[in-house]
């Protein structure tokens, strides 16, 4: 994730507007507005915190605020890439000789890069800063708005990639992608509220 200098500035308001985005129809406008509201709810939970604080894990889970923002930004970026490129944007291949049962049990002799990257998303890595993470999320949001504006039909579908958590033959539309992102971002914003209250008693709203 990119890093910037001052983590004690007010958090970036994650919107989805760019000067080059064409006029959107009502449905796209509403979907992007709902996604933007969920993003903002998540980002507000980091307001006034230091890099160290957003890396803390104040509950029994392994979640931290910085990691949640990193994860949600990555998920949004991946799903919007899926909306354009289809299942090739989300490969879940396993190393040769490794089974899904071994992967799920944590006994695989080797884990794929995508799984390691996924785990690292939830942590503040050396060099990560809150300002850098929020700036990255801002970039992802702007790119999402561009993609949604450019896709001709929100009903266009792609097959979901092969993975145990996807039903064989299942597809997802661009509209479905946006609905999924709104739901997931809002869910993680709720997780973040709990983390923030456990850190210093402050509620984001």
Secondary structure by P-SEA (a helix, b strand, c coil): cccccccccccccccccccccccccaaaaaaaaaaaaaaaaaaaaaccccccccccccccccccaaaaaaaaaaaaaaaaaaaccccccccccccccccaaaaaacccccccaaaaaaaacccccccccaaaaaaaaaaaaaaaaaaaaccccccccccccccccccccccccaaaaaaaaaaaaaaaaaaaaaaaaaacccccc
